[in-house]
Amino acid sequence: MYRIGQFSRFTRITIKALRFYEEERLITPSWTDPVTGYRYYTTDQLPRAHKIMSLRQCGFSIPQIRNILAGKNIATYFEERKKELEKEVQESSRQLSSIINYMESLGKDPTSVYEVVIKELPRVLVYSKRMIVESYNSYFTVIPKIGEEIAAANPDLVCVTDPPYCFIIYHDGEYRDHDIDMEFCEAVTDWGIAPPGIVFKIMNHVPRAACILHRGSYNRLPYAYTAACKWIEDNGYLIADNPRESYIDGIWNKPNEDDWLTELQIPLVSNS
């Protein structure tokens, strides 16, 4: 038999870890001296110690290892761990791509630096109006009129404020600089009376969207779209639905267009 220090050297498991595994009932000493308290192990326990090390290196938790050593649901545990690792690899790949993209942008015009994050988009009730507008400059006149019509028909209607969610959806399927098929949406807390051309409807939850913040003039939004599309392609996703532009700060609260803040939101599905 070998004292715990010797067994530790054989197995390359620290004494602290061996005592922890004993507490967790994974491997216990073959004999403990009742007088000195010294713990002794045998060579017959080496295979079990090595198996514990191997399972720990696979990333299994102590309860999982205990069950695997007992022969419970072994195949299921390994299949579930395999799926977890595949997901971690995908996430690591996405993080690496984000780091590379960020590093490539260093030293360039700061306004061209975009960072993409994946978010959920909430299920919300909105009033909306879909229309063809002449150009992006038309937004400054047509959108305020929608709000005025809604307010006139629904003086007590309350917009969502935690946080506010006002956005445009593009239905063209491509970039257009005129005759733009767009839909304006404003999240509200309750159903209301819909003036002609305006509807109240539910926007379903989007489980995954690539989101990118753009600060400044709307004329530079194409740079944000370009950065987002490159990121989506590099990370193995596909665009699942029409993009949204969520207006966080704009002419209504920031007179200087350099302070306008827009979040581009593109629904995604995995390309696999």
Secondary structure by P-SEA (a helix, b strand, c coil): cccaaaaaaaacccaaaaaaaaaacccccccccccccbbbbcccaaaaaaaaaaaaaacccaaaaaaaaaccaaaaaaaaaaaaaaaaaaaaaaaaaaaaaaaaacccccccbbbbbbbbbcbbbbbbbbbbbccccccccaaaaaaaaaaaacccccccccccccccccccccccccccbbbbbbbbcccccccccbbbbbbccccccbbbbbccccccaaaaaaaaaaaaaaaccccccbbbbbbccccccccccccbbbbbbbbbbbcc
